[in-house]
Amino acid sequence: MAGRTPHGAIHTDSESIFKGEHLPDDAPEIVPERALWLRVIGQAWVDAFEASDWFLTITDKPRARDPDVIRAEARRWLTIDFGLDADDRQEICDLAGIDADALRSAAKQKLDAVKAKEQTTAEVIALDRAFARLLESESTLDAATIDAALADLAELESAAA
């Protein structure tokens, strides 16, 4: 996904896009205004993919919004293809000197990976709960039934990892 922006930044992966890494030797100095816009994009990335619920709650304390809402808004801003958020992202990326399309693409890839992990985690939790219900509902279980349920759980957990 390497690409050159009008400002000379070269990106190689999603993590480096907003950190200003992989700049060529002849890249312009990062002036304070550009650094500010890089931080705005970086904060959106952190809010969307890296921040804990606790961190989002603390940093949004004046508005006291749900961390899931903050995370969803950041993810939308990073990945939306059209509308005011997309226009806003384009303008901020221009000010930061990075490729808005590369940022959106990297954010979509990261979001897909996060969703896949969340789905796998949800499946593991569902299997754990189902196994617990099985144990609670049966007063006598034979060893073969328990071994089969544990094997299914182990297989699902290894697939999730």
Secondary structure, 3 states (H helix, E strand, C coil): CCEECCCCCEECCHHHHCCCCCCCCCCCCCCHHHHHHHHHHHHHHHHHHHCCHHHHHHHCCCCCCCHHHHHHHHHHHHHCCCHHHHHHHHHHHHHHCCCHHHHHHHHHHHHHHHHHHHHHHHHHHHHHHHHHHHHHHCCCCCHHHHHHHHHHHHHHHHHHC
